[in-house]
Amino acid sequence: MGHSQAEKAKNRDRILDKAAAQIRDHGLQSLSVGKAMGAARLTHGGFYGHFPSRADFLVAALKHALLAGEAHARAAAPEKKRSFAQMVKSYLSRAHRDGRKTGCAIAALAGDAGRADVETRRVMAEHIEAFVAQIADARGEGSDEKAIVAVSAMVGALTLSRVMTDPKRADAFLRITGEHLLTMA
């Protein structure tokens, strides 16, 4: 890869990093080409050198946010397979709830994705299915029924906890859901 192609790839990653943080923090519809390009210290005019359209940019930003969230979760225990209990405790933690820009993009963006176009929903659905498979694997199950319940409860609890204005009540959503999920183990 020549210098210009390497630089273009580096710039694209920088744009997607900024866009992923923007949509995690403020939702899919907050994605602004101008803001993302400015945050990446690039001109608005260079946008179409990286993305054919805003719709393609949105899908790329969502993929980037989802992959970054997965990488962040894997970094918690890189040498070994995490147990179901470890996954639940990590996911339903205050740090994860409060780290909206780096946490699970499924919890941050599922509501927005549900109202989006088919391609955006497909990208999100693939990552939800991967999360269900990870939970099923951690539980050592052949069936994914309990994993679907666990993922739904975890994403729901994290999302609702972020809404609560009373910190004790927000913590209760995480703690109580985690306790109940661990009884499934």
NORGILIN-V248654 format. One record per backbone hydrogen bond with DSSP energy under -1.0 kcal/mol. NH is the residue of the N-H (numbers start at 0). CO is the residue of the C=O. E is the energy in kcal/mol with one decimal. If there is no record, write none. Layout:
nh;co;e
NH;CO;E
NH;CO;E
//
This chain:
nh;co;e
5;1;-2.6
6;2;-2.9
7;3;-2.2
8;4;-2.4
9;5;-2.3
10;6;-2.6
11;7;-2.5
12;8;-2.3
13;9;-2.1
14;10;-2.6
15;11;-2.7
16;12;-2.5
17;13;-2.0
18;14;-2.7
19;15;-2.9
20;16;-2.0
21;17;-2.2
22;18;-2.6
23;19;-2.2
24;20;-2.0
25;21;-2.5
26;22;-2.3
29;26;-1.1
30;27;-1.6
35;31;-2.7
36;32;-2.7
37;33;-2.4
38;34;-2.9
39;35;-1.6
40;37;-1.6
41;36;-3.1
45;42;-1.2
46;43;-1.6
48;45;-1.3
49;46;-2.3
50;46;-1.9
56;52;-2.0
57;53;-2.7
58;54;-2.1
59;55;-2.5
60;56;-2.7
61;57;-2.5
62;58;-2.6
63;59;-2.4
64;60;-2.5
65;61;-2.6
66;62;-2.8
67;63;-2.2
68;64;-2.0
69;65;-2.0
70;66;-2.4
71;67;-2.2
72;68;-1.9
73;69;-2.5
74;70;-2.0
76;73;-1.3
86;82;-2.4
87;83;-2.6
88;84;-2.7
89;85;-2.4
90;86;-2.6
91;87;-2.9
96;92;-2.3
97;93;-3.2
98;94;-1.1
101;98;-1.3
102;98;-2.4
107;103;-1.6
108;104;-2.1
109;105;-2.1
112;108;-3.0
113;109;-2.3
114;111;-1.3
115;112;-1.5
120;116;-2.3
121;117;-2.7
122;118;-2.1
123;119;-2.1
124;120;-3.1
125;121;-2.4
126;122;-1.4
127;123;-2.2
128;124;-2.7
129;125;-1.9
130;126;-2.1
131;127;-2.5
132;128;-2.4
133;129;-2.2
134;130;-2.3
135;131;-2.7
136;132;-2.5
137;133;-2.5
138;134;-2.0
140;135;-2.5
147;143;-2.5
148;144;-1.7
149;145;-2.6
150;146;-2.9
151;147;-2.5
152;148;-2.6
153;149;-2.8
154;150;-2.8
155;151;-2.2
156;152;-2.8
157;153;-2.5
158;154;-2.5
159;155;-2.8
160;156;-2.4
161;157;-1.7
163;159;-1.6
169;165;-2.6
170;166;-2.4
171;167;-1.8
172;168;-1.7
173;169;-1.3
174;170;-3.0
175;171;-2.7
176;172;-1.4
177;173;-2.4
178;174;-2.6
179;175;-2.2
180;176;-2.5
181;177;-2.2
183;180;-1.0
//
